């Protein structure tokens, strides 16, 4: 498990117009993990088409690898599993 107060980095392609999507996901993560994360950094990429989400040097999501953008639910689950594995995500939680 990653220590609490880690920073998530969302790297997005500004030329593709993905700032709004990146900031929306940042808001979702900051709201859900207010006590567990230090912050979320939005990083404009110099590489066209890039959209990656990284936590403690681990790439949690890569748009090119996955073939799509993450849903907020998926991203919250990935972050939760690394910073607060016992935390309930309410309606966003997996069905066991």
VOPA-863130 format. One line per field, with one value per residue: residue in one letter; x, y, z of N, C-alpha, C, O in turn. Coordinates in steps of 0.05 Angstrom, whole numbers, padded with zeros to 5 digits. Layout:
REM VOPA-863130
res A, ...;
nu X, ...;
nv Y, ...;
nw Z, ...;
cau X, ...;
cav Y, ...;
caw Z, ...;
cu X, ...;
cv Y, ...;
cw Z, ...;
ou X, ...;
ov Y, ...;
ow Z, ...;
This chain:
REM VOPA-863130
res X, X, X, X, X, X, X, X, X, X, X, X, X, X, X, X, X, X, X, X, X, X, X, X, X, X, X, X, X, X, X, X, X, X, X, X, X, X, X, X, X, X, X, X, X, X, X, X, X, X, X, X, X, X, X, X, X, X, X, X, X, X, X, X, X, X, X, X, X, X, X, X, X, X, X, X, X, X, X, X, X, X, X, X, X, X, X, X, X, X, X, X, X, X, X, X;
nu 00017, 00009, 00038, -00002, -00023, 00000, 00013, -00027, -00016, -00041, -00032, -00043, -00065, -00061, -00071, -00109, -00152, -00164, -00163, -00208, -00232, -00190, -00188, -00238, -00235, -00194, -00220, -00259, -00226, -00201, -00245, -00264, -00219, -00201, -00175, -00135, -00101, -00047, -00051, -00073, -00041, -00044, -00017, 00004, 00016, 00072, 00070, 00030, -00037, -00033, -00057, -00051, -00053, -00020, 00008, 00051, 00096, 00073, 00038, -00028, -00068, -00070, -00088, -00077, -00059, -00103, -00143, -00183, -00214, -00211, -00267, -00296, -00310, -00278, -00226, -00226, -00230, -00181, -00145, -00162, -00151, -00096, -00084, -00120, -00144, -00185, -00226, -00293, -00327, -00378, -00434, -00401, -00371, -00343, -00382, -00384;
nv -00024, 00045, 00100, 00146, 00211, 00218, 00242, 00248, 00247, 00275, 00271, 00304, 00316, 00380, 00401, 00368, 00383, 00364, 00384, 00397, 00347, 00324, 00358, 00350, 00296, 00302, 00333, 00296, 00257, 00287, 00301, 00251, 00228, 00263, 00261, 00225, 00236, 00279, 00314, 00331, 00335, 00371, 00360, 00387, 00353, 00343, 00308, 00288, 00268, 00242, 00215, 00202, 00173, 00176, 00150, 00154, 00141, 00098, 00079, 00085, 00090, 00090, 00121, 00105, 00052, 00028, 00040, 00077, 00129, 00134, 00116, 00154, 00121, 00075, 00097, 00117, 00069, 00045, 00082, 00080, 00026, 00029, 00070, 00070, 00018, -00003, 00033, 00052, 00063, 00076, 00081, 00077, 00034, -00031, -00087, -00144;
nw 00000, -00015, 00019, 00058, 00038, -00012, -00079, -00135, -00204, -00261, -00326, -00385, -00453, -00476, -00526, -00547, -00519, -00468, -00416, -00385, -00375, -00345, -00301, -00279, -00263, -00226, -00187, -00171, -00147, -00106, -00075, -00058, -00032, 00009, 00058, 00049, 00006, -00014, -00055, -00123, -00182, -00242, -00304, -00362, -00421, -00465, -00503, -00556, -00550, -00501, -00440, -00377, -00312, -00253, -00193, -00141, -00175, -00202, -00258, -00261, -00298, -00367, -00424, -00477, -00471, -00447, -00483, -00478, -00438, -00366, -00325, -00272, -00228, -00235, -00232, -00180, -00151, -00164, -00141, -00087, -00074, -00068, -00031, 00012, 00028, 00058, 00056, 00043, -00017, -00023, -00066, -00110, -00103, -00116, -00135, -00098;
cau 00000, 00024, 00033, -00022, -00014, 00014, 00003, -00035, -00010, -00057, -00019, -00064, -00057, -00076, -00079, -00133, -00174, -00171, -00160, -00233, -00234, -00169, -00195, -00262, -00225, -00180, -00241, -00271, -00207, -00197, -00269, -00266, -00196, -00192, -00157, -00114, -00083, -00035, -00062, -00073, -00027, -00050, 00008, 00001, 00036, 00084, 00065, 00003, -00055, -00027, -00074, -00042, -00057, 00003, 00008, 00076, 00111, 00059, 00018, -00053, -00085, -00058, -00109, -00068, -00057, -00131, -00159, -00205, -00210, -00222, -00291, -00289, -00312, -00254, -00203, -00229, -00224, -00152, -00131, -00170, -00136, -00068, -00080, -00139, -00157, -00209, -00245, -00316, -00333, -00407, -00446, -00380, -00355, -00347, -00400, -00368;
cav 00000, 00070, 00117, 00167, 00238, 00217, 00260, 00236, 00264, 00270, 00283, 00305, 00331, 00405, 00406, 00352, 00394, 00346, 00396, 00395, 00319, 00320, 00373, 00337, 00272, 00312, 00341, 00271, 00244, 00304, 00300, 00224, 00222, 00288, 00255, 00206, 00247, 00305, 00331, 00321, 00354, 00369, 00365, 00387, 00336, 00352, 00286, 00290, 00246, 00229, 00219, 00182, 00178, 00164, 00152, 00144, 00129, 00075, 00087, 00072, 00089, 00101, 00120, 00089, 00024, 00018, 00045, 00094, 00144, 00120, 00126, 00162, 00098, 00058, 00111, 00118, 00042, 00041, 00098, 00069, 00001, 00035, 00089, 00066, -00006, -00009, 00054, 00046, 00083, 00078, 00071, 00073, 00010, -00056, -00107, -00168;
caw 00000, -00017, 00043, 00055, 00030, -00037, -00099, -00160, -00226, -00285, -00349, -00406, -00477, -00478, -00554, -00551, -00504, -00446, -00390, -00370, -00365, -00325, -00277, -00268, -00249, -00202, -00167, -00160, -00129, -00082, -00058, -00046, -00016, 00022, 00081, 00042, -00015, -00010, -00076, -00150, -00200, -00271, -00319, -00391, -00434, -00490, -00522, -00566, -00544, -00476, -00416, -00358, -00284, -00238, -00164, -00130, -00197, -00214, -00276, -00255, -00322, -00392, -00444, -00501, -00463, -00442, -00506, -00470, -00414, -00342, -00312, -00245, -00210, -00239, -00221, -00150, -00141, -00167, -00120, -00061, -00070, -00062, -00009, 00034, 00018, 00074, 00052, 00027, -00037, -00026, -00091, -00130, -00096, -00132, -00125, -00092;
cu 00018, 00018, 00012, -00008, 00005, 00000, -00004, -00027, -00026, -00043, -00038, -00053, -00074, -00085, -00104, -00157, -00183, -00167, -00185, -00237, -00214, -00178, -00220, -00253, -00210, -00199, -00253, -00252, -00203, -00221, -00270, -00243, -00184, -00172, -00133, -00093, -00072, -00047, -00063, -00061, -00036, -00026, 00003, 00024, 00047, 00080, 00035, -00013, -00051, -00048, -00067, -00048, -00036, 00000, 00034, 00092, 00098, 00038, -00007, -00070, -00070, -00079, -00102, -00068, -00086, -00150, -00183, -00197, -00221, -00249, -00283, -00290, -00287, -00229, -00203, -00222, -00194, -00137, -00137, -00154, -00107, -00064, -00098, -00156, -00183, -00232, -00268, -00320, -00363, -00417, -00425, -00364, -00362, -00368, -00384, -00382;
cv 00025, 00087, 00139, 00193, 00237, 00236, 00244, 00257, 00256, 00285, 00281, 00321, 00357, 00411, 00390, 00363, 00378, 00357, 00393, 00367, 00314, 00334, 00361, 00312, 00280, 00319, 00316, 00258, 00260, 00303, 00273, 00219, 00246, 00283, 00238, 00217, 00274, 00324, 00316, 00343, 00349, 00378, 00364, 00372, 00349, 00331, 00286, 00264, 00232, 00236, 00196, 00192, 00162, 00169, 00139, 00128, 00104, 00087, 00071, 00069, 00103, 00098, 00103, 00059, 00012, 00022, 00064, 00110, 00128, 00132, 00134, 00139, 00081, 00071, 00112, 00091, 00037, 00057, 00087, 00044, 00006, 00053, 00084, 00041, -00013, 00011, 00046, 00070, 00087, 00066, 00066, 00048, -00013, -00072, -00133, -00193;
cw 00000, 00008, 00037, 00048, 00006, -00057, -00124, -00182, -00250, -00307, -00373, -00430, -00479, -00506, -00561, -00536, -00480, -00418, -00373, -00359, -00342, -00299, -00264, -00252, -00224, -00180, -00155, -00140, -00103, -00064, -00044, -00027, -00003, 00044, 00073, 00022, -00006, -00031, -00103, -00167, -00229, -00286, -00349, -00405, -00459, -00511, -00530, -00559, -00517, -00454, -00397, -00330, -00269, -00209, -00154, -00152, -00209, -00233, -00271, -00280, -00345, -00414, -00469, -00494, -00460, -00465, -00501, -00445, -00390, -00335, -00284, -00225, -00211, -00227, -00191, -00138, -00142, -00145, -00093, -00055, -00062, -00037, 00015, 00028, 00034, 00070, 00034, 00007, -00042, -00051, -00113, -00125, -00114, -00119, -00122, -00102;
ou 00039, -00005, 00010, 00016, 00023, -00022, 00013, -00032, -00026, -00043, -00047, -00035, -00098, -00106, -00118, -00179, -00206, -00169, -00184, -00245, -00221, -00174, -00222, -00263, -00211, -00194, -00258, -00261, -00201, -00217, -00276, -00248, -00160, -00154, -00114, -00071, -00085, -00052, -00054, -00069, -00036, -00015, -00003, 00047, 00034, 00087, 00018, -00003, -00064, -00056, -00076, -00048, -00035, -00008, 00038, 00101, 00111, 00021, -00008, -00085, -00058, -00086, -00118, -00076, -00091, -00170, -00201, -00176, -00239, -00253, -00265, -00273, -00276, -00214, -00183, -00208, -00183, -00118, -00119, -00144, -00095, -00043, -00091, -00180, -00200, -00254, -00264, -00317, -00371, -00410, -00431, -00346, -00384, -00372, -00372, -00372;
ov 00025, 00088, 00148, 00196, 00253, 00245, 00229, 00281, 00233, 00310, 00260, 00337, 00355, 00423, 00397, 00353, 00378, 00343, 00387, 00364, 00302, 00323, 00361, 00307, 00267, 00312, 00315, 00249, 00249, 00304, 00272, 00205, 00250, 00299, 00236, 00207, 00290, 00348, 00293, 00366, 00327, 00400, 00343, 00377, 00364, 00335, 00285, 00242, 00212, 00259, 00174, 00216, 00138, 00191, 00115, 00106, 00091, 00102, 00047, 00050, 00124, 00076, 00089, 00043, -00010, 00008, 00066, 00105, 00112, 00156, 00122, 00137, 00072, 00058, 00109, 00089, 00026, 00046, 00084, 00041, -00011, 00052, 00092, 00044, -00027, 00007, 00034, 00093, 00099, 00044, 00053, 00041, -00015, -00072, -00143, -00215;
ow 00013, 00017, 00015, 00052, 00003, -00052, -00134, -00178, -00259, -00308, -00380, -00427, -00483, -00510, -00580, -00540, -00473, -00398, -00350, -00336, -00322, -00277, -00239, -00230, -00204, -00157, -00130, -00119, -00082, -00039, -00020, -00006, -00003, 00048, 00088, 00021, 00007, -00025, -00105, -00166, -00238, -00282, -00360, -00400, -00473, -00535, -00513, -00562, -00512, -00452, -00401, -00324, -00271, -00201, -00158, -00147, -00225, -00224, -00275, -00284, -00341, -00421, -00480, -00511, -00469, -00467, -00518, -00433, -00393, -00337, -00272, -00208, -00191, -00213, -00178, -00118, -00124, -00133, -00076, -00032, -00050, -00025, 00038, 00023, 00023, 00080, 00013, 00015, -00061, -00058, -00133, -00140, -00126, -00094, -00141, -00099;
